[in-house]
Amino acid sequence: MVDTHAHLSICEPPDDELVAAARDSGVRRILTVGLDEASNREAVQAAQAHEEVFASVGRHPNSAVGFDAAAAADLEALAAHPRVRAIGETGLDYYRDRAPGDEQRRAFEAQIGIARKLGLPLVIHLRDRDDREQVDGAVAEAFSLLDQLADGVAVILHCFSAPSRIGEAAERGWYCSFAGNVTYPKSGALREAAAQLPEELLLVETDAPFLAPQPTRGKPNAPANVVATAQTVAEARGNSYAQLEQTVEANAARAFGW
């Protein structure tokens, strides 16, 4: 299995222990994702230090204030590292009031451009105002921006949480990555979305240290726990775990080139 989205730099325990525990659970690849300048560099360092780990570098929408040409140039330079396999996470977050919408959009549009220029996939974070999809909210706006600007870019909808849009995402050929919230008892709509998604677009992740799956809910998440999420997705799709593992590993290898 693979964990296509984690944040090793803000997890506990240290990276060595996290990677070893993941390896013992059968997790063969981890994408550790940067959120800002400091964590981008930590992601690259983790990828250099561990064979199983690769990096994504970006500016999270909650940290979008001040993203300018210099920040974009820094991001592009980091992305040239051979262990960096994606741009992001980037996107729109109207749930938390940490960055004005225009600042988020500017950073998002710039990172779409960097991904297109470098031929790297784009890892997308989306969250609406009250954690429900809005007609004119972050999800709708981001879909529109991606339609306009991301032609030819491989898009990964991280922590996919917009089940009513699963068909639209699939039509566009975007990967949908399911996190620990798909395992929660009230997440039936997400499990149905996971069941409907064409297999070639399916990914799973932890978003560690966030969103621990139901068996460890309430505790800090870790890459090893992607196995529990994958088991739930396999059950929703009527697959064996081995079948889902083969599908997800193939999709991640295609998306991230590892």
N, C-alpha and C positions, 0 to 999 in steps of 0.2 A: 504494500500500500504506500501511498505518498500523501504528504500534507502540503497542499498547495498554497497555504497562507498561514503563517505564524509570525510572531514578533519575539524572536529569541532575546533581544536586548532588554525587554521589559518583563521577561519571565524569570521565575525562580524555580529550581536552583540554577547553577551556572550552565553555560552551553554544553560543556563536556558531558554533564550528567543528563541533560535533556536529550541530547543526541544519542547517548548510549541507551537510555530507556526506550527511545523510539526504535532504535535498531533492534532491541530485544523483543519489541512488539511486532516486528515485521515491517516497519516503516523504512523504506529505502531512499526516499528523497524528501527534503524539506525546503520550501521556499520561505526564507525569512524576509520580511517586508519592512522597508524603511518608512518613516513618517515625516521626517524632517532632516536637516543637514547632519545632525549628530547621529541619529539612528540609521541614516543611510550608510554612513561610514562603519558603524558597528555591524550592519548587515553584511557589508563587503568583507569585513574582517572575519566574521563567523564563517562565511562561505570559503574564504581562503584557508581557514583552520580545519575544516571538516569536509571530508569527501562527499558526504551525503547532502550537504547544504549548498544551496544557491541563493542568490540575492535578487530582490527587487528594490529599486530606489525611486522615491517620489516625495511629494509634499501632500500630506493629508489635508482635506478641505478644512478641518478644524484648525490647521496651522497655516492657512493660506495667506494671512496678512503679511504684506511685505514681499510677496513673491514677485521678483522683478527679472530683468534681463540677466543680471549677474547670477541670481539663483537658478535660472534656467540653464545658463552656461555651466554652472557647477554641476547640476544634475546630469547634463549631457556628457560632461567629462567623466563623471563617475560611472555612467551607464556604458562607457566603452570598455570597462573591465570585463574580462572573459567570464568571470563568475556571476556577472549580472545578467539576468535572463528576462527582465520585465521592467516596465515603468509603472510606478504607483506604490502605495495606493493613492489614487486621486479620485475626484468626483465631486459630489455635492452632498452637504449635510445641513439640513434645515431644522434638525431636531435640537441641536445645541447651538447656542448663540455665541459662538467663539470667533466667527469671521463673517464679515458682511458678504452678502450674496455676490456682489460684483467682484470682490477679491477672490472668492472661491471660483467663480467662472473664469477669471483671468488665469489663475493657476491651472485649472482643469484644461482649458483650451491650449495653454502652452505645453502641457505634458502630452496631450494628444499629438501635438506637432512633433515633439521629441520622439515619441514612439513610432510615428510614421517615418520620420527621417532615418531612424536607426534600425527600422525593421523589427522592433521588439513588441511583444504583446503588452496590453494595457490593463492594469488591475484597477477595477472600479469599486469605489465605496459610495453607496447611496442610502440616505435616510431621510424620510419625510418628517414633517413638523411634529406630528403626534404619534409617530411610529406606525401610522396607517397610510396607505397610498392616497395621494391627493391628485385631483384632476390636473392641477397646475403646480404640483410640488416638485421635489428634487428628482424623483424617478422620472416623471414625465419630461422635465426640462433636460435631464441628462440624456435620455433616449434621443431627444431632438438634436442636441449638440453632437452626439455621436453619429447620428445619421448625416449631419452636415459635414463633419470634420474628420471622421475616422474611417473613411472608405479605405479598405485594404489593410486595416489594422486588426489584429486578433484581439478581441475584447473578452475579458474575464469579469463577470459580475460576481464579485467576492461576497461571501455571506448572503447568497441569494435569498431575498425576503419579499419579493413582489410576485406572489403566485399567480395573480390575475394577468401578469404580463409574460408568463412563460412561453406562450405561443409567439408573441412578438419577438422575444429574444431568440427563440429557435429559428424563426423566419430569417433573422439577420445573421444567423450562424455564430452567435455569441455563446461562449462557454458560460455555464451557470455552476457556481461552486457552492455546495451546501455545507453549512457549519453545524455546530452542536445544537443550535435551536431547532433543527429539523427533528431531533429526538424528543422534544418536549411534548407532553400529553396533549396540549392544546394546539399543536402545530400540524393538524391534519391536512390543512390546505397546502402547506409546504411539502408534505410527504406526497400528496397527490401531484404536485408540480414536478417533484423528482421522478415520479413514476411516468409522467407524460413526456419528459424531455428526451429527445433523440439521444441514443447512447454515445454518439460521437461528440456530444457537447457537455458531457457530465464530468464534473470534478467534485472532490470533497476536500475539506480543510478543517482546521481547528480554530483559527483566529486566536490562538493562544497568546496571552494568558486569559483571554475572554471566552465566554460562551461554552463552558464545559458541558459535554453531553450529559444526558439524564443520569447515568450511573454515578457520575462524579459532580453533579450540579451543585453549585455553591462553593466549590473549591477552585483554586487557580487551574486553568487549563494547561495542557502540555501536548506537544506533537504526538506522543504515544497514543493519546485519546482519539486520534482520528479513526482508529479501528472501530470504536463504538459508533461513531457517526456513520461510517461506511456500512456497518452491519444493519443499521436502521434503513439506510437508503437501499441496500440490497433487498431487504424484506419488502419495502414499498414497491420495488420494481419486479418482485417475484424472481429475483436472481439468487444464486448462491453467492456466498462471500467471495469465493474464488473467481466467479464470473465477473463480479463487480470490480474486484481488484485488477483483473486483466484489462478491463475497459478503462478504468481510471488511470492506470499506469500508462497505457497507450496514449490516452488523450493528453495527459500532462507532458509526456515526452514530445508529442507533436507541438503542443502550445509553447513549451519552454525550451525545447531543443536540448534536453539533457539525456 
